[in-house]
Structure formats: C-alpha cells, structure tokens
Amino acid sequence: MKRLFRVAVALAAAGLAVAGAAYATMEGHQVSVSNPYAACPLTPDIFGGVNYPDTELEPWVTRNPANADNFSGAFQQDRWSDGGAKGLVAGWSFNDGLKWGVTALPFSKCALPHYGGAPCATTQGVASPTPCSLAYDRASDPWSDFGVDGTLYSVSISFNANDNNNAVGAATSSDGGVTWQNQTEIQHDIDADPLAPFNDKESVTADPVKAATAYAVWDRLSLVSCGPRGSSGRTPVADDRPWARGPSPQAAVCFEGPTFFSRTTDGGHTWETPRPIVPTAPDEQTISNQIVVDPNTGRLYDFYVYFPNTPPFTPELRMVFSNDGGTTWSTQQFINTEETVGIHDPQTGAPARTGDIIPEPTIDPSTGQLYLAWQDGRFNQNGEDDVLVSTSVAGGLTGTWTAPQVVNLPEDRAGFTPGIKVNTLGQLGIDYYSLRHPDLSSDVWPVERYLRITSGPAVVSAGSSGPTATFDFDQPTHVTGPFNMLMAPDAGGFFVGDYESMAIDGDGRRFHTYYSQMNCDTTNCPAVGFPAPASGEFTPPSTRTSSPPDPMDVYTNKYFKNG
C-alpha cells in the first residue's frame, strides 16, 4: 500500500498559498500495511451492494498501560456500500507507533483462514477454548481498549448480508494485538426472531484500575407494540445497516432501541448476560453508547445520543452513570441538544457520511473533569456542521455542562468527526476533519485533518444562563491533507468512518492521532472511480469507470504541546 502523498507541490501548482512549515504535510506512519482479506471471495449481496477493495477506515486506537511502546488500533477492511466490511483488522506497534503490523480480527467469515478455518460454536457470553472466527458475512464498528494488566479487548458488530443474523462479537489479545483468543458472542440474534432485533454501534472500555475487567455497551433495535398512543412515525436510526420495522405495515408495530450493557471480570473468558441500562419507550432509542471511567472514583459514565418519540424529534446528548461497576445506573442526565445538519461537497451538494451522531467523550484522569465533543450546525453560517465542545466539573449532572463552543476556526467551512483525549497535564486535544481550502476542480473535494491542544484544563465559571468555560486552544496543527474525499467509499455518503480516535503516549503528554484518509490528491488519482452523485444518491456500479488502486489507508502521527 502506498505511503501518504505530499500535497504541497500540488497546492502550489494549483496557485494556492502554502503557509510554510505550519502547513507542510507531515508524512504519517502507515498502519494498514497489508490486507489480510485480499483473497477472500465476496458473499453475493442480493440488495446490490458494492464492495470497495483496499479501503481501510473507521479506526480506533488504544495504548497498552503495561507496555508504553505498544499501541493497537482496529479498523474496517474492504468496506461495503450498504453496511459493514469484509472484516475488521487489528493494527499493532511495539515501537511507539513508528512501525506497524496487522492481524485479522476473528469477527467474520473472511477471518476463518487465519483461525484454523473453524467457525465459532460457543454459548453466548462464553469464550471458545480453541481458535475460531465468528462466521458472519460482514463486520463493522471496530473498537478496542487495553486493560491495566495489558489485556486487549476488541468488539464488533457482525452480521450477514442477506438475512438478520447478527451479533456483538468479542475477543482478547494477551500479546499486544498480534494474536487473538477468547472469541465469543456477547449478544447473539437470529433471523427467525419475530422482533427482528439488530445490534448497533457497540463499544468496549477496559477498566483503568481493575484488572481483567471491561465493559461493553450498544443499542439494540427491535419491534414492539406501540400501545395506545400509536406510532410516532419516527424512523429508527441504525448507523451501519438499514433496519426496517419488519414485515408488518400496521401502525401498531413500533420499535425501541435501549442501551444494552455487559461486562467481563475474568479477562474476556465470560461476559455477563446483556441487559438494558437505558430503557426506552416505543419509537425511542439511543445510539453511539460509549463508556469512560473515572480512575479515582471508579464511576462509569455512559454517553450516547437519545432520540425522542415526539416531534420535532430533535436528538439529545445524554449520559447515565454507575457507582458500582455497572450493576445499577442513574437516571438520564441531559447535556445538550444535537443539531447536526451534515457535511456536503460545496460544488455538488453530495453528502459525506461522518460522525454526525457520534459524540466523543473523554475524562481528565487526574481530576475527573468530563469533556464531550460532537458535530453540530447551530453556529455554522455555511449550512454545515462544526465541531463543538462542552465540559463538566460536577460529574456530568444535568445543568453542569458548559455552553458549547466551536473548536474549528472561522475559515473552516466545516469541521467533522472529532477525536478527543486529555493528557496527564490536563491539556485537552481535539482533532477533526476540515473543509478549508477551495475546490481545485470538479473531480476534487479537498479535506484535511487538524489538531488543537489547550494549555491546560478548561476553566469553568458560573454564568447567568448556566456554566461557561474558557478553552485556551493553540492554533490548529495540520495533521494531514488535503486529500480527495470524492475517492472515499460511498456508504450513504462519502465515508472515512463514523468515528476516529486518539491515544496518549506513555509519557502521558503526547497525543497520538489515528485516522483514515484517501491516498488521492489532485495529480495522482483523478476521481474517475467513485464519481460524486449529484443528488446524494448512491452511484450505481454501471456508472463507475474504474476503481483507483489502494484508495485509502490508516495512519498515525504524534504531537505534544510546546515541543
């Protein structure tokens, strides 16, 4: 796979200013160095989905607290247009992110040759004693996290292309991500279930203090009776695969999407029976659940987007917490509304698929101060989203979150898909994709990624309408790009992932960015393979002339403030 391209020459040739070293492209360290599924045949898709070979996207990275030079990050490999990928891959590094290897994760049929050819046949929540892989057509939503003892946990949404068999998969690694064991299904659902349950947007968080302990959360859509109020008419949100109400068109059939939770306390050998921790009424749901843990108090915080069942159906950012390791949970705490409008090609109006319903939380490990970043269009003058941030110094309770502020600069037409982390100095880092520079031609949609770091913790003060915060951000650091977004897979919009992430170096200071990008600039990869759909609709395969070789990869860089 090719190295990250340099764009300064292309920009200069196009007559655009290159702002010295501050704008020079930094060559990232390539994570996706090979494709373990290159020889895996495609399962036929009766719905007409298109597979994009050599696409690596939606990366999530974590550092090993038991080995400061060991990083691991999962990502999707070979994305489909209508949901999921051939499989998930674990990248791993043992020299502080400079060089990487990759391993197939055991969550799809394409991984079977890497695990002895044996499909897993285990009881739900009980790990397989022998090597195996989940035998589903596709996998998505890669997520990994290291425990304090060095155990690496990884989870997936695994599902079939042509029926409703699906699962939340899990596995662990004891050698930093190179090999994987304890394959199991935390949640298993079958096509014959008349409630048509589908699991979506799972995440896993290892406890930063308790060894052998990790927590998984996700939303689970299923059919329910509407009750006397009838159907709200709201459409359910399944972010990585279309999910319908089922075969009955009657108004008496509604859906629900509560948050489900499971935990392991024995290093992934067994997982507790999943149970709902955020119940929902008919036509309500959560999505994008993610747990952060306060290492000082042991409190678990689960952040998510909540969709109400009453007009105008405005999504809300909410949180629940647990003081007993997930046994019991608080009532829902309100953070803010989420007023996303999306991201679009300035020339054609074609959409990007971004992290528009994926809020990203983090916690200051020293003080417990909470931060949340998300996409939102309320302040944007271009009809696009910005990246907003808010903080709470009072445990995230309703009314303690500060008024949101824009992270990206006014010269950014838009900001989207942030990653967020706090280092041991209390400095907050947020990286994000940006639409900053003008279009170079009809075949180019330039997208970049930037990182902003504060000088220390956000300072919270009381205001007449609620708490406010002062974020002392540096000027943005240019991470990568511009790359041509029009070369990204079309998966409900041009797509590099619903989320990206960062990790903190072993010294506690450096921010490791971890991101996907296209390997195509304006000179070496014209957009003939994946042309922009003028109306935002999926482009039929018959209109595509060719697929670009090695269109995208996952990279990582590291930065720290003041040297």
C-alpha positions, -999 to +999 in steps of 0.1 A: +000+000+000+014+034-009+027+059+015+007+091+023+010+115-005+025+150-001+003+178-013+024+210-010+036+207-046+000+201-059-013+231-040+015+253-053+008+242-088-028+250-083-020+285-073-029+281-036-007+295-008+014+271+012+019+286+046+054+274+053+062+247+078+029+252+096+011+239+066+036+214+052+022+179+051+036+156+076+040+120+064+021+098+088+032+064+099+011+039+079-009+014+100-027-006+073+004-021+057-013-052+042-048-066+035-054-100+052-087-104+033-074-097-002-081-133-013-114-136+005-143-141-020-173-118-017-206-131-004-232-122-030-254-093-019-290-097-031-296-060-024-270-048-049-243-036-025-209-027-039-176-037-022-146-013-022-113-033-021-083-019-002-103+006+018-094+009+055-115+032+076-131+040+109-100+034+131-099+033+169-066+032+188-055+024+223-022+023+242-011-005+265-005+008+301+016-023+308+039-016+278+043+021+270+056+015+234+027-008+225-003+006+206-031-013+189-059+000+167-087-017+149-103-006+116-127-018+089-111-036+059-128-036+024-160-016+030-194-024+015-217+003+002-247-010+022-232-018+055-201-033+071-169-046+057-153-079+047-139-079+083-120-060+109-083-058+113-061-050+144-030-029+138-002-032+163+031-014+171+058-021+197+080+010+189+057+039+199+037+038+167+066+041+142+062+007+125+030-014+124+019-049+117-017-061+112-037-092+122-072-103+111-097-100+139-120-131+143-153-115+136-163-125+100-160-154+075-130-138+058-111-143+091-117-180+091-084-190+073-065-171+099-081-191+127-078-227+115-109-225+093-132-232+122-164-212+129-170-204+165-197-225+181-200-213+216-226-205+242-235-168+242-211-150+265-187-179+269-153-178+251-142-205+227-114-227+241-099-232+206-091-209+177-121-199+157-138-169+140-174-157+140-189-169+107-208-138+096-205-122+061-195-088+074-182-069+105-183-033+114-178-007+142-143-017+153-134-009+189-105-019+211-092-010+246-063-021+267-068-030+303-044-021+332-029-056+331-022-054+293-052-074+282-065-060+249-103-063+243-119-059+209-155-060+199-175-059+167-210-058+151-210-089+130-239-097+106-250-114+074-255-097+041-289-113+032-306-121+065-309-107+100-285-129+118-262-106+138-241-104+170-219-084+192-186-102+189-157-101+214-121-113+216-090-106+236-052-105+230-025-111+256+004-101+233-004-065+223-028-073+194-007-098+175-027-129+183-063-133+195-082-156+218-115-159+238-137-154+208-173-152+217-207-135+210-217-112+238-251-110+221-265-133+195-297-127+175-311-149+147-332-141+116-361-162+128-368-139+158-401-121+150-389-090+169-361-086+143-335-074+168-304-057+154-274-046+175-256-014+165-227+009+174-211-011+202-180+000+221-158-016+248-139+001+276-114-016+298-114-006+335-083+016+341-078+002+376-094-032+379-075-060+361-094-084+339-125-061+337-141-045+307-175-030+298-194-033+265-224-011+255-245-008+224-281-001+212-304-029+203-333-021+179-363-044+180-400-044+172-425-037+200-462-028+203-469+009+200-495+008+228-525+032+230-505+062+217-499+047+183-469+051+161-449+083+162-439+079+126-403+083+135-378+063+115-353+043+135-316+051+132-292+021+125-260+038+116-242+009+098-270-010+082-306-002+072-331-015+097-368-016+090-399-020+112-403-055+098-429-072+076-460-056+092-470-022+078-496-017+107-493+014+128-495-009+159-459-020+152-433+003+167-396-001+176-374+005+206-337+009+209-325+007+246-288+007+256-276-028+264-247-035+288-224-064+295-191-068+314-164-093+319-145-097+352-123-126+341-103-111+312-129-120+285-134-157+292-170-150+301-194-120+296-224-113+317-259-118+301-266-085+284-293-063+300-308-028+292-294+001+313-312+029+295-348+018+288-367+034+260-404+038+252-419+028+218-402+047+189-374+060+212-338+048+210-302+055+220-272+052+197-234+056+199-230+045+235-195+049+249-183+044+285-155+064+302-143+055+337-130+078+364-099+060+377-101+079+410-137+070+420-144+040+398-176+057+384-187+046+350-202+072+326-221+061+296-226+088+269-250+085+240-274+102+216-310+099+226-338+101+200-372+111+215-406+099+200-423+133+199-419+160+172-397+176+162-376+146+171-345+167+180-317+143+191-302+150+226-268+143+241-274+124+274-254+104+300-260+079+328-235+068+354-229+039+377-211+039+411-210+001+415-192-012+383-224-013+362-247-031+385-271-001+389-273+031+369-285+066+374-314+084+357-306+100+324-286+133+326-292+159+299-261+175+283-274+194+253-293+191+221-276+178+190-284+199+160-264+183+132-271+192+095-243+171+080-214+177+057-216+183+019-195+188-012-195+226-018-198+220-055-224+193-059-241+191-026-232+154-023-230+143+013-202+129+033-210+103+059-194+115+091-196+112+129-227+134+129-244+113+156-213+101+174-205+122+204-169+117+217-164+118+255-132+118+275-122+123+311-092+141+328-077+111+346-063+133+374-094+155+382-124+136+367-133+167+346-155+155+317-154+167+281-177+160+252-171+168+215-197+165+188-208+177+154-234+204+153-247+230+128-262+257+152-233+282+148-223+274+112-230+301+085-225+277+056-252+252+063-227+226+075-216+212+108-188+224+132-171+205+160-184+217+193-170+210+228-185+213+263-172+203+298-185+195+333-166+197+365-195+184+385-198+148+374-218+155+343-251+161+360-279+179+342-273+217+343-235+214+349-224+212+313-210+245+299-223+263+268-209+246+237-181+263+218-168+258+183-134+241+180-126+246+143-117+281+130-140+305+112-120+299+080-131+263+081-162+259+061-170+229+083-155+206+109-164+170+114-157+136+130-136+146+160-113+126+182-107+138+218-083+130+247-069+146+278-032+141+288-017+139+323-010+177+322-047+183+319-043+195+283-073+188+260-066+176+225-093+175+197-085+166+162-110+168+133-115+168+096-119+203+080-132+218+048-108+248+045-094+251+010-114+258-022-122+231-047-094+226-072-117+211-099-150+192-103-131+160-096-117+171-062-132+177-028-103+187-006-105+176+031-078+180+057-073+170+094-062+193+122-054+190+159-060+217+186-045+214+221-052+236+251-026+249+275-044+232+304-078+222+317-108+242+306-117+268+333-154+267+343-172+297+357-208+305+366-229+324+340-263+340+341-277+312+319-255+284+331-219+275+334-194+287+308-159+275+300-126+291+288-107+268+264-072+281+258-066+263+225-035+267+204-037+275+168-045+243+148-017+219+139-020+205+104-022+167+106-028+156+070-043+165+037-059+179+017-070+145+003-097+139-023-129+130-004-146+120-037-124+089-038-139+076-005-163+047-005-199+057-010-218+042+021-247+066+025-223+094+017-185+096+010-171+077+040-139+076+060-156+064+092-183+073+117-155+080+142-117+084+146-097+084+178-066+094+197-044+079+224-019+094+249+017+084+247+035+065+275+050+098+288+015+110+295+019+141+272+019+133+235-013+130+215-013+101+190-037+108+162-052+078+144-072+085+112-082+073+078-076+092+046-077+088+009-043+083-009-055+105-038-047+142-043-053+163-075-025+148-095-021+111-089-057+099-086-084+117-105-119+109-094-130+085-122-136+055-099-161+069-075-178+099-091-198+123-070-235+116-070-252+150-078-283+143-057-265+125-029-279+091-041-257+061-043-239+059-076-248+027-095-219+004-103-226+007-140-217+044-140-182+037-125-154+035-149-127+021-127-116+017-091-084+035-080-056+013-068-051+014-030-076+043-025-071+048+013-052+038+044-050+043+082-022+065+096-010+078+129+011+108+139+020+121+174+022+156+188+027+173+221+024+210+231+054+232+234+079+209+218 
